[in-house]
Amino acid sequence: MEENKKKITTFGLVMMIITAIFGFGNVSNAYAQMGYGSIIWYILAGVCFFFPCGLMMAEYGSAFKDAKGGIYSWLAESIGERAAFIGTFIWLASWIVWMVSTASRIWITFSALIFGKDTTQHWSMLGLSSTEVIGVLGILFILISTFFTTQGMDSISKVGSLGGIFTVVTNIIFLIASLIIIFANHGQLAQPIHGIKDFITSPNPQFQTPIAIISFVVYAIFAYGGMESLGSVTDSMDKPEKTFPRGLIIASLFTIGAYVIMIFMIGFSVNYNSVVAKHGVNLGNITYIVFNQLGVYLGHSLGWSAAASHTTGMLITRFVALTQVLGFLGAMFILLYSPIKSFILGSDKRLWPEKLTSLNKHNMPANAMWLQAIIVCVIIFLVAFGGSAAQRFYLILTDMANVSTSFPYLFLVGAFPFFKKKKIEHSFVAFKNPFWTNLLVIIIEIILSAGIIFTCVQPILDGDFETAFWTIAGPVFFGLVAFIFYQVSSKKHKMK
């Protein structure tokens, strides 16, 4: 029976990797922060982080293919249960921060879908500022989504697959429209290139110092995040020792190439100073700004009237917003229960209060999910009501998400040499030389550490202590909570 099970082919693996990793939001964020200067960092992150980490995750997944705890099981078998508990708790924190960010950003998406542009900065209610209104709406969104998910109504997550189809169409629209624009304008770029310095420096005043530029590596690493979700597929392949590296090489070249080409192609229609640097543009709405400008500039390039060009921009913006809504909703209804359920069921049940490990009649850890929802809502409230304007609000959310997503890889990559020493039998082996494996791990750890540290230090140097606090708060807070929680629980149950 097992032999007749359909195996994942190289093409299937390539599509899985690209779908899990690539996101146009990473393209627009890169252009907003560094312009053409972001390209070199995306290449370096792809070569030095994405590819080797993908091979490491594949080895983990191959060795622990039957483990229920996901990365918790990987870490526990490699570096012990305490470090695994802390590392996985921080990994869970990255998804909590993602929920905080998504619950806030989705209202920009709804606005773009309904009005064809971001109007959230003009929303007000009962004397609340626009950022505070977004915060209240984000809290309501989390509470309502959690309620439906705990009742087993997670079928809405299936709209995510439809969103995937729309995402492909969106990227095709971007590519075709950009090519039409560059041909119609005889090769003239909206964002001109003045020399090689444009690919090294940033037009953004916030990324002028060496520390600020190096901190951008976290944005680049975030663009390749999610590899741990692919680690468990190696045992569903025919000849994984050949299929996985082949598929990873193809997917890596495609993903890195797609990021590089599409960042460059934004410059076909978007002038940085006249579009991105304008008041009201932030990391929450930059994707819709880019696509709206794409439509407007396409119309101008083809000689259409101003009204027709404006309408084209709004139509494309609405289509992109619909794509994002489907993707956000699909992901939210899965991530509200999947990471926390995997963590709780995969770890030692003695570590958790009985109420958190119990499943309701819909097979959902409802109590744990409601605790998670409360934490998410508290963070949304504190950030939204912290007095930040929209631009800083979305910068804080972006930096929080980037650092929280990058932090768990310090554990996953750092544990890899210990995993190799265990000599656990597994079908897929990519790293055979201990010296080169350890050297590669050290290099990746240095890159990760430098990016995270500089991302946290830069706001302090700028005097922006609020952004600095929230950027590092997630991993540090959840790491401390995990350490204390584990110490208390293990002593209570006399665990080793």
C-alpha distance (Angstrom), angle and dihedral (degrees) to the residues before:
residue distance angle dihedral
M1 . . .
E2 3.78 . .
E3 3.79 90.6 .
N4 3.80 91.3 56.4
K5 3.78 91.9 53.5
K6 3.79 110.5 117.2
K7 3.80 111.9 -103.8
I8 3.80 125.7 -139.1
T9 3.79 110.4 -109.7
T10 3.80 127.8 -148.7
F11 3.81 90.3 -101.0
G12 3.81 91.3 49.0
L13 3.81 91.1 50.5
V14 3.81 92.1 48.2
M15 3.81 90.8 52.9
M16 3.83 91.6 46.8
I17 3.80 92.1 52.3
I18 3.80 94.8 45.8
T19 3.83 92.0 47.1
A20 3.82 92.1 49.0
I21 3.81 96.4 45.3
F22 3.81 113.2 28.0
G23 3.79 120.3 82.7
F24 3.80 129.1 164.8
G25 3.81 89.7 -143.5
N26 3.80 87.0 69.5
V27 3.82 88.8 54.7
S28 3.80 95.1 51.7
N29 3.83 92.9 42.5
A30 3.80 90.0 51.7
Y31 3.81 91.9 51.5
A32 3.82 91.7 46.4
Q33 3.79 93.0 51.7
M34 3.80 103.5 36.5
G35 3.80 109.8 3.3
Y36 3.81 111.9 -152.3
G37 3.82 86.8 -15.4
S38 3.81 89.5 76.6
I39 3.82 92.4 67.5
I40 3.81 96.6 77.8
W41 3.81 91.3 49.7
Y42 3.80 92.7 51.4
I43 3.81 89.7 51.3
L44 3.81 92.6 48.8
A45 3.83 92.7 46.0
G46 3.79 90.4 49.2
V47 3.81 95.0 49.7
C48 3.83 99.5 36.3
F49 3.82 99.4 35.1
F50 3.81 116.1 13.8
F51 3.80 99.4 48.9
P52 3.84 101.0 42.2
C53 3.82 92.7 40.2
G54 3.78 90.4 50.8
L55 3.81 89.5 57.0
M56 3.82 90.9 47.9
M57 3.81 92.6 50.9
A58 3.81 88.7 49.7
E59 3.81 91.2 54.9
Y60 3.80 91.2 48.7
G61 3.80 91.9 49.0
S62 3.79 92.6 47.1
A63 3.82 91.9 52.4
F64 3.81 96.4 45.0
K65 3.78 100.8 33.5
D66 3.82 93.5 140.0
A67 3.82 97.2 44.8
K68 3.81 115.1 118.2
G69 3.80 95.7 -158.1
G70 3.81 99.7 67.7
I71 3.80 112.0 -155.5
Y72 3.81 90.3 0.8
S73 3.81 89.3 65.2
W74 3.80 90.8 46.2
L75 3.81 92.9 52.9
A76 3.81 96.2 39.6
E77 3.81 92.0 56.1
S78 3.81 91.5 45.1
I79 3.82 108.2 40.0
G80 3.80 105.4 7.1
E81 3.77 136.6 -89.9
R82 3.81 98.7 -79.8
A83 3.82 95.3 55.3
A84 3.80 89.4 40.6
F85 3.78 91.6 53.2
I86 3.81 92.3 50.3
G87 3.81 93.6 43.7
T88 3.80 93.6 48.4
F89 3.80 91.5 45.2
I90 3.81 88.3 56.3
W91 3.82 89.0 46.8
L92 3.81 88.0 53.2
A93 3.81 87.7 49.9
S94 3.81 89.2 58.3
W95 3.82 89.4 59.6
I96 3.80 90.8 46.3
V97 3.81 89.3 53.5
W98 3.82 88.3 47.5
M99 3.82 88.6 55.2
V100 3.81 90.4 49.3
S101 3.79 90.6 51.3
T102 3.81 96.3 42.6
A103 3.81 94.8 45.9
S104 3.81 87.4 56.3
R105 3.81 99.6 39.2
I106 3.80 95.6 46.8
W107 3.81 90.0 74.3
I108 3.80 89.8 61.9
T109 3.80 85.9 52.2
F110 3.81 92.1 50.8
S111 3.82 89.5 48.2
A112 3.81 92.1 50.4
L113 3.81 90.3 48.2
I114 3.81 94.0 50.3
F115 3.81 102.4 34.0
G116 3.79 102.2 22.8
K117 3.82 91.0 -119.1
D118 3.79 143.1 47.9
T119 3.81 109.3 -78.9
T120 3.82 96.8 159.0
Q121 3.80 93.6 104.7
H122 3.82 87.6 67.5
W123 3.80 96.0 48.6
S124 3.79 115.1 114.8
M125 3.79 134.4 164.2
L126 3.82 135.1 175.0
G127 3.79 91.2 -8.1
L128 3.81 93.3 -52.7
S129 3.80 120.9 137.4
S130 3.81 120.2 -119.4
T131 3.82 92.0 -101.0
E132 3.82 90.9 50.7
V133 3.82 91.5 48.9
I134 3.81 88.9 52.5
G135 3.80 88.1 50.3
V136 3.83 92.8 53.0
L137 3.81 91.6 46.8
G138 3.80 90.4 47.6
I139 3.82 90.7 53.5
L140 3.81 91.3 49.9
F141 3.80 90.2 48.5
I142 3.82 92.2 53.5
L143 3.82 93.5 46.7
I144 3.81 94.2 48.3
S145 3.82 93.0 44.0
T146 3.81 91.4 49.1
F147 3.81 91.5 49.6
F148 3.81 93.6 53.3
T149 3.81 93.0 43.3
T150 3.82 93.8 50.6
Q151 3.81 87.4 52.8
G152 3.79 89.7 58.9
M153 3.80 92.4 -106.5
D154 3.78 93.0 133.1
S155 3.80 94.2 125.4
I156 3.80 87.9 104.0
S157 3.81 85.1 73.4
K158 3.82 85.7 76.8
V159 3.79 89.7 71.9
G160 3.79 84.3 73.6
S161 3.81 90.1 75.0
L162 3.81 89.1 53.4
G163 3.79 87.6 48.9
G164 3.81 87.8 54.8
I165 3.81 90.9 58.5
F166 3.80 90.8 47.8
T167 3.81 89.7 49.5
V168 3.80 91.1 57.2
V169 3.82 89.9 49.5
T170 3.82 90.4 48.4
N171 3.80 92.1 53.8
I172 3.81 90.8 47.6
I173 3.83 90.0 51.6
F174 3.80 89.6 51.1
L175 3.80 93.4 49.5
I176 3.82 96.0 45.6
A177 3.82 94.2 44.1
S178 3.81 91.4 47.6
L179 3.80 92.4 50.6
I180 3.82 91.2 48.6
I181 3.82 89.2 50.7
I182 3.79 95.2 50.2
F183 3.82 92.2 47.7
A184 3.81 93.0 44.8
N185 3.81 90.0 51.6
H186 3.82 92.9 45.6
G187 3.80 94.3 -117.1
Q188 3.81 96.6 -47.8
L189 3.81 112.5 142.3
A190 3.78 123.9 -142.5
Q191 3.82 85.8 -140.1
P192 3.81 103.0 44.6
I193 3.80 123.0 -146.7
H194 3.80 113.7 -127.5
G195 3.78 97.5 179.6
I196 3.78 145.5 -52.7
K197 3.81 90.0 -55.5
D198 3.81 89.6 73.4
F199 3.82 87.9 67.5
I200 3.81 92.9 50.5
T201 3.80 105.5 37.1
S202 3.80 131.5 52.1
P203 3.82 129.8 -124.8
N204 3.82 87.0 -147.8
P205 3.85 110.6 99.7
Q206 3.82 89.1 -145.4
F207 3.82 91.2 63.6
Q208 3.80 103.2 51.9
T209 3.82 103.0 104.7
P210 3.83 124.2 74.9
I211 3.83 91.2 -116.0
A212 3.81 91.9 51.5
I213 3.80 92.1 48.3
I214 3.83 93.2 48.4
S215 3.82 89.5 48.1
F216 3.80 87.1 63.2
V217 3.81 87.8 75.3
V218 3.83 86.8 82.0
Y219 3.83 89.4 60.9
A220 3.81 88.9 50.8
I221 3.82 93.0 47.6
F222 3.80 90.5 47.9
A223 3.82 88.1 55.8
Y224 3.81 88.8 62.6
G225 3.82 97.4 40.7
G226 3.79 122.4 126.3
M227 3.80 100.1 60.8
E228 3.81 92.1 125.5
S229 3.81 88.2 69.9
L230 3.83 89.7 63.6
G231 3.79 97.3 51.5
S232 3.80 95.2 91.1
V233 3.81 97.7 57.0
T234 3.82 98.9 77.4
D235 3.80 93.7 88.7
S236 3.80 90.6 55.7
M237 3.81 90.9 62.1
D238 3.75 134.3 91.3
K239 3.83 107.0 -121.3
P240 3.84 95.5 -6.0
E241 3.81 91.8 -173.3
K242 3.83 87.2 68.8
T243 3.80 103.6 23.8
F244 3.82 98.3 52.5
P245 3.83 99.8 49.7
R246 3.81 90.2 42.1
G247 3.80 91.5 50.1
L248 3.81 92.3 43.3
I249 3.81 92.5 50.7
I250 3.82 91.9 49.9
A251 3.83 92.9 44.1
S252 3.83 91.6 45.4
L253 3.81 92.9 51.6
F254 3.81 90.8 45.9
T255 3.81 95.3 46.0
I256 3.81 95.5 44.2
G257 3.81 89.9 44.3
A258 3.80 92.1 47.9
Y259 3.80 92.0 51.5
V260 3.81 92.5 47.3
I261 3.82 95.5 45.8
M262 3.80 95.3 43.9
I263 3.81 94.5 47.4
F264 3.80 87.7 51.9
M265 3.82 91.8 45.3
I266 3.80 92.2 56.0
G267 3.80 84.3 68.7
F268 3.83 88.6 62.6
S269 3.81 90.7 73.3
V270 3.82 108.4 9.2
N271 3.79 121.5 73.5
Y272 3.78 107.6 -159.2
N273 3.80 100.1 -141.4
S274 3.80 97.8 41.2
V275 3.83 97.0 42.1
V276 3.81 114.8 17.0
A277 3.81 97.9 35.0
K278 3.82 92.6 52.2
H279 3.81 121.5 115.4
G280 3.80 112.0 -92.6
V281 3.81 96.2 32.2
N282 3.81 112.9 118.9
L283 3.80 141.1 153.8
G284 3.80 89.7 -89.5
N285 3.81 96.3 60.3
I286 3.82 103.9 22.4
T287 3.82 93.4 104.5
Y288 3.82 91.5 56.9
I289 3.81 91.2 43.9
V290 3.82 89.4 54.1
F291 3.81 94.5 49.0
N292 3.79 93.5 43.7
Q293 3.80 89.6 52.1
L294 3.82 89.1 46.7
G295 3.81 90.4 58.4
V296 3.80 94.6 43.2
Y297 3.80 93.5 47.1
L298 3.81 91.0 46.0
G299 3.80 89.7 56.7
H300 3.80 92.6 47.1
S301 3.81 91.9 48.0
L302 3.81 91.2 52.7
G303 3.80 92.8 47.0
W304 3.80 96.8 -109.4
S305 3.78 121.9 154.4
A306 3.82 120.1 -91.0
A307 3.80 90.5 -109.3
A308 3.82 92.8 51.3
S309 3.81 91.4 46.8
H310 3.80 91.5 49.2
T311 3.82 91.3 49.1
T312 3.82 90.9 50.1
G313 3.81 89.9 52.8
M314 3.80 92.2 51.1
L315 3.82 93.4 46.7
I316 3.80 92.5 51.8
T317 3.81 90.3 45.7
R318 3.81 91.0 52.7
F319 3.80 92.0 49.1
V320 3.82 91.3 50.6
A321 3.81 89.8 47.4
L322 3.82 90.8 52.1
T323 3.80 88.8 51.3
Q324 3.80 90.9 50.6
V325 3.82 93.3 46.9
L326 3.80 91.2 53.8
G327 3.80 91.6 46.3
F328 3.82 95.1 46.1
L329 3.80 94.0 47.5
G330 3.80 93.2 45.6
A331 3.81 92.4 49.3
M332 3.81 95.5 42.1
F333 3.80 95.4 54.9
I334 3.82 90.4 50.6
L335 3.80 98.0 42.6
L336 3.79 94.1 48.0
Y337 3.80 88.8 72.6
S338 3.81 111.7 8.8
P339 3.87 102.8 72.9
I340 3.80 95.8 39.8
K341 3.81 93.1 44.0
S342 3.81 91.1 49.3
F343 3.81 91.6 49.1
I344 3.81 96.6 46.7
L345 3.82 96.2 43.7
G346 3.80 93.5 42.1
S347 3.80 97.7 49.9
D348 3.81 128.9 68.2
K349 3.82 106.5 -71.3
R350 3.79 90.5 -144.8
L351 3.82 88.3 71.8
W352 3.79 92.7 63.8
P353 3.80 133.7 65.6
E354 3.79 108.3 -105.8
K355 3.81 92.7 -116.4
L356 3.81 91.8 59.8
T357 3.81 94.6 52.0
S358 3.81 96.1 47.1
L359 3.80 118.4 103.6
N360 3.81 122.3 -144.8
K361 3.82 124.9 -132.2
H362 3.80 89.3 -82.0
N363 3.84 90.0 57.9
M364 3.81 91.2 -110.6
P365 3.85 126.5 132.1
A366 3.82 88.6 -125.2
N367 3.82 97.5 170.9
A368 3.81 92.5 50.3
M369 3.80 90.2 46.2
W370 3.80 92.8 52.0
L371 3.81 90.3 49.0
Q372 3.80 87.8 50.8
A373 3.83 90.4 49.1
I374 3.82 91.1 52.0
I375 3.82 91.3 51.6
V376 3.82 91.4 48.5
C377 3.82 91.6 48.5
V378 3.82 92.5 48.8
I379 3.82 91.4 51.9
I380 3.83 91.6 47.0
F381 3.81 90.0 50.2
L382 3.81 94.6 48.2
V383 3.81 94.3 47.2
A384 3.84 95.8 41.7
F385 3.80 94.4 45.8
G386 3.80 93.9 42.7
G387 3.80 91.3 98.4
S388 3.80 97.1 -105.9
A389 3.78 121.9 148.8
A390 3.80 117.6 -126.9
Q391 3.81 96.1 -94.2
R392 3.81 94.1 53.5
F393 3.83 91.5 39.0
Y394 3.81 92.3 60.5
L395 3.81 92.0 40.2
I396 3.82 88.6 55.9
L397 3.82 91.3 48.4
T398 3.81 91.6 48.1
D399 3.81 94.9 47.6
M400 3.82 90.8 45.7
A401 3.81 91.0 52.3
N402 3.82 93.9 45.0
V403 3.80 95.7 50.3
S404 3.82 94.7 40.2
T405 3.80 90.5 51.3
S406 3.81 94.1 46.5
F407 3.83 96.1 45.8
P408 3.86 98.5 71.2
Y409 3.80 90.2 56.5
L410 3.82 87.7 66.7
F411 3.81 86.0 66.4
L412 3.80 97.6 38.7
V413 3.81 95.0 48.0
G414 3.81 94.0 37.1
A415 3.80 91.5 53.0
F416 3.81 93.5 51.9
P417 3.85 98.3 87.6
F418 3.83 89.0 50.7
F419 3.79 89.4 49.3
K420 3.82 90.1 52.8
K421 3.82 91.4 50.9
K422 3.81 90.1 56.7
K423 3.82 89.4 68.2
I424 3.81 90.8 -144.3
E425 3.80 110.1 -180.0
H426 3.81 113.1 -112.9
S427 3.80 135.8 157.2
F428 3.81 98.3 -128.8
V429 3.81 119.0 61.1
A430 3.81 120.3 170.4
F431 3.81 101.9 158.0
K432 3.81 115.0 58.0
N433 3.81 104.3 153.2
P434 3.85 111.6 75.4
F435 3.83 94.6 -158.2
W436 3.81 95.7 53.5
T437 3.81 91.2 40.3
N438 3.81 91.9 54.5
L439 3.81 92.3 44.1
L440 3.81 91.1 51.6
V441 3.81 90.8 48.5
I442 3.82 90.6 51.8
I443 3.82 92.1 49.9
I444 3.83 92.4 49.4
E445 3.82 91.4 46.4
I446 3.83 90.3 51.7
I447 3.83 91.5 49.5
L448 3.80 92.0 48.3
S449 3.81 94.0 44.9
A450 3.80 93.9 46.8
G451 3.81 92.4 49.5
I452 3.80 93.6 47.9
I453 3.83 94.8 44.4
F454 3.80 94.8 46.9
T455 3.82 91.6 45.8
C456 3.81 88.1 56.7
V457 3.82 95.8 40.3
Q458 3.82 98.1 48.5
P459 3.86 96.0 67.2
I460 3.83 88.9 49.0
L461 3.81 90.6 53.8
D462 3.82 87.7 49.7
G463 3.80 91.0 50.0
D464 3.82 90.9 -114.9
F465 3.79 97.0 132.9
E466 3.81 94.3 162.6
T467 3.81 92.8 61.2
A468 3.81 90.8 44.0
F469 3.81 91.8 50.9
W470 3.81 96.0 50.3
T471 3.81 92.9 41.6
I472 3.80 93.2 61.0
A473 3.82 98.6 25.7
G474 3.81 96.3 83.7
P475 3.82 101.3 57.0
V476 3.83 94.4 34.5
F477 3.81 95.4 46.5
F478 3.80 95.2 45.0
G479 3.81 91.1 42.6
L480 3.83 91.1 54.6
V481 3.80 92.1 44.6
A482 3.81 90.1 50.3
F483 3.82 92.5 48.8
I484 3.82 94.1 49.0
F485 3.81 92.4 41.5
Y486 3.80 92.2 51.3
Q487 3.81 93.8 45.7
V488 3.81 93.0 51.0
S489 3.82 95.0 43.5
S490 3.79 95.7 44.6
K491 3.81 92.3 49.9
K492 3.78 91.1 46.6
H493 3.80 91.5 54.5
K494 3.83 94.5 32.6
M495 3.79 92.9 -120.3
K496 3.78 122.3 167.4
